[in-house]
């Protein structure tokens, strides 16, 4: 009887072996596909995604270790702070998007494309957002709105009303610029998708999640979680929009290059093929 049971076990193992091999092969193929997709992402975008994550990790760690590192270092990594590492990084993200759009517009203007005005205005808009991130213009605008209707004893007592005006204006401006730049977006659904998703995540985090902070205890755990989601959401949305801008430029034959000016005095940071 023992020999019969042993034979049955061996047969079962023999039947399971092909299935196990298939699962292992499928997992390996999925890993290769994932690695291929990741390597297809531009290096700059991969770096920015990593930095987005790093900003969130530094915020969490600094909050946990605030009694060890002290208030100055905690404030330096505070996602909800101003003139610190996260705010500088966010401003740099938006400035990079604006600068690339302006650079792309210049290459198109040199080709005689009059429709490039929308690209140039888009670059100016993102440079303005960078300035806003660095100087908190929208918050000052919110304080000005308080003179029209004070936020006290309202549902938006913590944040004020700025997002009710700024978010629709931002989306409206993006829509108008997209309409003006439709010549450059036509036939490029991947670019449109990245720009739209990035803008939606950015605005949803900046306005939507921040609005939720009016309904939690200020300074509590829930408020800190919302800060983490809001700020990292803005950063992630900006990175996705940057990805879309890079793909837009590449689809029109414009690529960034690093050149040695000692070897080529006429080298530029971008070329149009």
C-alpha positions as CSV (number, residue, x, y, z in Angstrom):
1,X,0.0,0.0,0.0
2,X,2.9,2.3,0.8
3,X,4.3,1.8,-2.7
4,X,1.0,2.6,-4.3
5,X,0.8,5.9,-2.3
6,X,4.3,6.8,-3.3
7,X,3.5,6.2,-6.9
8,X,0.4,8.5,-6.6
9,X,2.5,11.2,-5.0
10,X,5.1,11.0,-7.7
11,X,2.4,11.2,-10.4
12,X,0.8,14.2,-8.7
13,X,4.2,16.0,-8.6
14,X,4.8,15.2,-12.2
15,X,1.4,16.8,-13.1
16,X,2.1,19.8,-11.0
17,X,5.5,20.4,-12.4
18,X,4.4,21.7,-15.8
19,X,1.9,24.0,-14.1
20,X,4.5,25.4,-11.8
21,X,6.9,25.9,-14.7
22,X,4.2,27.8,-16.5
23,X,3.6,30.0,-13.5
24,X,7.3,30.7,-13.1
25,X,7.6,31.5,-16.8
26,X,4.6,33.8,-16.7
27,X,6.0,35.6,-13.7
28,X,9.3,36.0,-15.4
29,X,7.7,37.3,-18.6
30,X,5.6,39.8,-16.5
31,X,8.8,40.9,-14.8
32,X,10.5,41.4,-18.1
33,X,7.6,43.3,-19.5
34,X,7.5,45.6,-16.4
35,X,11.2,46.2,-16.7
36,X,10.8,47.0,-20.4
37,X,8.0,49.5,-19.7
38,X,10.1,51.1,-16.9
39,X,13.1,51.4,-19.2
40,X,11.0,52.9,-21.9
41,X,10.2,55.8,-19.6
42,X,12.6,58.8,-20.2
43,X,15.4,58.9,-17.7
44,X,14.5,62.4,-16.5
45,X,10.9,61.2,-15.8
46,X,12.2,58.2,-13.8
47,X,14.4,60.5,-11.8
48,X,11.5,62.8,-11.1
49,X,9.2,60.0,-10.0
50,X,12.0,58.8,-7.6
51,X,12.3,62.3,-6.2
52,X,8.5,62.6,-5.8
53,X,8.6,59.5,-3.7
54,X,11.7,60.7,-1.8
55,X,9.9,63.9,-0.8
56,X,7.1,61.9,0.7
57,X,9.5,59.6,2.5
58,X,11.5,62.5,3.9
59,X,8.3,64.1,5.2
60,X,7.3,60.9,7.0
61,X,10.7,60.2,8.5
62,X,11.2,63.8,9.6
63,X,7.8,63.8,11.3
64,X,8.7,60.5,13.1
65,X,12.2,61.8,14.1
66,X,11.2,65.4,14.9
67,X,12.3,65.1,18.5
68,X,15.7,63.9,17.3
69,X,16.4,66.2,14.4
70,X,14.8,69.3,15.9
71,X,12.3,71.9,14.5
72,X,14.6,73.4,11.8
73,X,15.2,70.1,10.0
74,X,11.5,69.1,10.5
75,X,10.4,72.3,8.9
76,X,13.0,71.9,6.1
77,X,11.3,68.7,5.0
78,X,7.7,69.7,5.8
79,X,5.5,69.2,2.7
80,X,3.1,71.8,4.0
81,X,5.9,74.4,4.5
82,X,7.2,77.2,2.4
83,X,10.8,78.1,1.3
84,X,12.0,74.6,2.1
85,X,13.2,71.5,0.1
86,X,9.7,70.3,-1.1
87,X,8.5,73.7,-2.1
88,X,11.8,74.4,-4.0
89,X,11.5,71.0,-5.7
90,X,7.9,71.6,-6.7
91,X,8.7,75.0,-8.1
92,X,11.6,73.5,-10.1
93,X,9.3,70.9,-11.6
94,X,6.9,73.5,-12.8
95,X,9.7,75.7,-14.1
96,X,11.1,72.8,-16.0
97,X,7.8,72.1,-17.7
98,X,7.5,75.8,-18.6
99,X,11.0,76.0,-19.8
100,X,10.6,73.0,-22.1
101,X,7.4,74.2,-23.5
102,X,9.0,77.6,-24.2
103,X,12.0,75.9,-25.8
104,X,9.7,73.8,-28.0
105,X,7.8,76.9,-29.0
106,X,11.0,78.6,-30.1
107,X,12.0,75.7,-32.3
108,X,8.5,75.8,-34.0
109,X,8.6,79.6,-34.4
110,X,12.0,79.2,-36.2
111,X,10.2,76.9,-38.6
112,X,7.6,79.6,-39.2
113,X,4.7,78.0,-37.3
114,X,2.4,80.7,-36.1
115,X,0.4,78.3,-34.0
116,X,3.3,78.0,-31.6
117,X,1.9,80.9,-29.6
118,X,-0.2,78.4,-27.6
119,X,3.0,76.5,-26.7
120,X,4.7,79.7,-25.6
121,X,1.8,80.8,-23.5
122,X,1.7,77.3,-22.0
123,X,5.3,77.7,-21.0
124,X,4.6,81.1,-19.5
125,X,1.6,79.7,-17.6
126,X,3.8,76.9,-16.0
127,X,6.5,79.4,-15.2
128,X,3.9,81.5,-13.4
129,X,2.8,78.4,-11.5
130,X,6.4,77.9,-10.5
131,X,6.5,81.5,-9.2
132,X,3.3,80.8,-7.3
133,X,4.7,77.7,-5.7
134,X,7.8,79.6,-4.6
135,X,5.9,82.7,-3.3
136,X,2.5,81.3,-2.3
137,X,0.6,83.7,-4.5
138,X,-2.6,81.6,-4.4
139,X,-2.6,81.7,-0.6
140,X,-2.2,85.5,-0.6
141,X,-5.0,85.6,-3.1
142,X,-7.0,83.6,-0.6
143,X,-6.3,86.1,2.1
144,X,-7.5,88.9,-0.2
145,X,-10.7,87.0,-0.8
146,X,-11.2,86.9,3.0
147,X,-11.9,90.7,2.7
148,X,-14.8,89.9,0.4
149,X,-16.2,87.1,2.5
150,X,-14.3,85.9,5.6
151,X,-13.7,82.2,5.8
152,X,-14.6,82.1,9.5
153,X,-17.8,80.1,10.2
154,X,-17.8,78.7,6.7
155,X,-17.2,75.1,5.5
156,X,-13.8,76.3,4.1
157,X,-12.6,77.9,7.3
158,X,-9.2,76.2,7.1
159,X,-8.2,76.9,3.5
160,X,-10.4,79.7,2.3
161,X,-12.0,80.0,-1.1
162,X,-9.1,80.3,-3.4
163,X,-9.4,76.8,-5.0
164,X,-13.0,77.6,-6.0
165,X,-11.6,80.2,-8.4
166,X,-8.1,79.1,-9.2
167,X,-8.8,75.5,-10.1
168,X,-11.5,76.3,-12.7
169,X,-9.3,79.1,-14.1
170,X,-6.3,76.8,-14.4
171,X,-8.3,74.1,-16.1
172,X,-9.9,76.6,-18.4
173,X,-6.6,78.1,-19.4
174,X,-5.2,74.6,-20.1
175,X,-8.2,73.8,-22.2
176,X,-7.8,77.0,-24.3
177,X,-4.1,76.4,-24.7
178,X,-4.8,72.8,-25.7
179,X,-7.3,74.0,-28.3
180,X,-4.7,76.4,-29.6
181,X,-2.1,73.7,-29.8
182,X,-4.3,71.1,-31.3
183,X,-2.1,71.1,-34.4
184,X,0.7,69.7,-32.3
185,X,-1.4,67.3,-30.4
186,X,-3.3,65.8,-33.3
187,X,-2.6,62.1,-33.8
188,X,-0.8,61.8,-30.5
189,X,-3.2,60.2,-28.1
190,X,-0.5,59.1,-25.7
191,X,0.7,62.7,-25.3
192,X,-2.8,64.0,-24.8
193,X,-3.5,61.2,-22.2
194,X,-0.4,62.0,-20.2
195,X,-1.0,65.7,-20.2
196,X,-4.7,65.3,-19.3
197,X,-4.1,62.7,-16.5
198,X,-1.2,64.8,-15.1
199,X,-3.3,68.0,-15.0
200,X,-6.2,66.1,-13.4
201,X,-4.0,64.6,-10.7
202,X,-2.3,68.0,-10.1
203,X,-5.5,69.9,-9.8
204,X,-7.3,67.2,-7.9
205,X,-4.5,67.1,-5.3
206,X,-4.0,70.9,-5.1
207,X,-7.7,71.8,-4.8
208,X,-9.7,68.7,-4.1
209,X,-7.5,67.1,-1.4
210,X,-6.7,70.4,0.2
211,X,-10.4,71.2,0.4
212,X,-10.8,68.0,2.5
213,X,-8.5,69.5,5.1
214,X,-11.4,71.7,6.2
215,X,-13.1,68.7,7.6
216,X,-10.4,67.2,9.7
217,X,-8.7,68.3,12.9
218,X,-5.9,70.7,12.1
219,X,-2.5,69.3,13.0
220,X,-3.9,65.8,13.6
221,X,-3.0,62.5,11.9
222,X,-5.7,62.8,9.3
223,X,-4.5,66.3,8.4
224,X,-0.9,65.1,8.0
225,X,-2.1,62.3,5.8
226,X,-4.0,64.7,3.6
227,X,-0.9,66.9,3.4
228,X,1.1,63.9,2.2
229,X,-1.5,63.0,-0.4
230,X,-1.9,66.6,-1.6
231,X,1.7,67.5,-2.0
232,X,3.0,64.2,-3.4
233,X,-0.1,64.2,-5.7
234,X,0.9,67.6,-7.0
235,X,4.4,66.4,-7.6
236,X,3.3,63.2,-9.3
237,X,0.9,65.1,-11.5
238,X,3.6,67.5,-12.5
239,X,5.9,64.6,-13.4
240,X,3.3,63.0,-15.6
241,X,2.8,66.4,-17.4
242,X,6.5,66.6,-17.8
243,X,6.5,63.2,-19.4
244,X,3.8,64.3,-21.8
245,X,5.8,67.4,-22.8
246,X,8.9,65.4,-23.4
247,X,7.0,62.9,-25.6
248,X,5.4,65.9,-27.4
249,X,8.7,67.3,-28.2
250,X,10.2,64.0,-29.3
251,X,7.2,63.3,-31.6
252,X,8.0,66.5,-33.4
253,X,11.6,65.7,-33.8
254,X,12.9,67.9,-30.9
255,X,15.3,66.2,-28.5
256,X,17.4,67.6,-25.7
257,X,21.1,67.0,-26.0
258,X,24.1,67.6,-23.8
259,X,27.0,69.0,-25.9
260,X,30.6,69.9,-25.2
261,X,30.8,73.6,-26.0
262,X,34.6,73.3,-26.3
263,X,34.2,71.0,-29.2
264,X,31.3,72.7,-30.9
265,X,30.8,76.4,-30.3
266,X,27.5,76.2,-32.1
267,X,26.1,73.5,-29.9
268,X,22.6,74.0,-28.5
269,X,20.5,72.3,-25.9
270,X,17.8,71.2,-28.3
271,X,17.8,70.3,-32.0
272,X,15.0,69.9,-34.5
273,X,15.3,67.1,-36.9
